[in-house]
Amino acid sequence: MNSQIINMALVMGSMQITNRLDLEDTKTKQLILGAYISAQVIVLSISYIIQRRILSKKDTTVLKYLDQPKPMSGEEPKLVTTTNMAYDLEQNAQAQKQALMGLALMVFLHFQFGVIRPLVVQSILPVKNALQSKFAQVHLFGKPADGDLKRPWKADNPFAALTGAEPQSEAAEKAAIKKAEKAEKAGKSESKKDL
């Protein structure tokens, strides 16, 4: 089942749960806050375990890919040469940063404005997303990095089905990488001539 559909079902289900709760009751608020904090601890623990596993594998296989610029920036894709270990660590660090930013935002909203309802949703979705992330699938559950789990990991596009956008084939990706490598070499040789 599509991840976005599951997320929507979880959001709707948690909204129904919060409608049945007495959100003015201090004990209920404390339970929801405790569940939220526990969920964030679980997410950060999962991230830490993944980081340890990435470091223990020491996968120094070379990984080349084109880093796509932000939409409508007008920039060309940039060739990135790294290792699987460095790439996985970078992806995990981004997930940690995102989790901490979400935590900071929710704590601010809760203590500044008394927001309680979103804490119920945020007690469920981050744990689900952390366990379903591509690096968790590879490093926690031991799935091979093939197919959808092949690096570089693409972010799921919820609008791909609506727009009819098809993912780039592996052969087209390799051709684009070779073209970028040639352009990079040509740029380096031109800069040497100028010196």
Summary of the structure (lengths in Angstrom):
residues: 195
radius of gyration: 21.3
end to end distance: 57.5
largest distance: 74.4
contacts: 474
relative contact order: 0.13
helix: 67%
strand: 6%
